[in-house]
Amino acid sequence: MSTHTIADTHHTASDDVVVDDEHGGLVRSLSATVPPMLGNAIATLIVLVTVVIGVISLVYTWTGHADEFLPFFQVTVAATVVSLNALYARRTFSYVITLIGAILWLWVSVTPFVPFWQVVLQAVTVTIMVFGVVFSLAAVSLSKKPRF
């Protein structure tokens, strides 16, 4: 009588999946670096545009014509978030999602909607801005890691 040892041949479909990094495709694509001079120029342009829009909104608010331009509070918050994000992530284009969220938030702020939908849409656009900041932080940290 002989004794045979049978190897475990249990194979699952998950064994075939190879995960090379914990970040998704969006973060990976946004972590591509740009030349330092171009990144600095674009970040500076974004900061200057947000400052100009903020000053215009402030002037309209002070003169009593606040309803003729963008709301000062939304402009201040959006400009601060986008500017700081652009300055931090100036070597990547990862702040694009935050910029899109800020533009949508400003658009929703001046467009007359039913109050319920105004609140819902503002919550969605602020969430897009927050996700943009989170993606940007992840993309910047990923861009600093060596790629093999």
Salt bridges, closest charged atoms under 4 A:
ASP15 OD2 - HIS11 ND1 3.84
ASP16 OD1 - HIS11 NE2 3.51
ASP21 OD2 - ARG28 NH2 3.79
GLU22 OE2 - HIS23 NE2 3.15
GLU22 OE2 - LYS145 NZ 3.99
GLU68 OE2 - HIS65 ND1 3.64
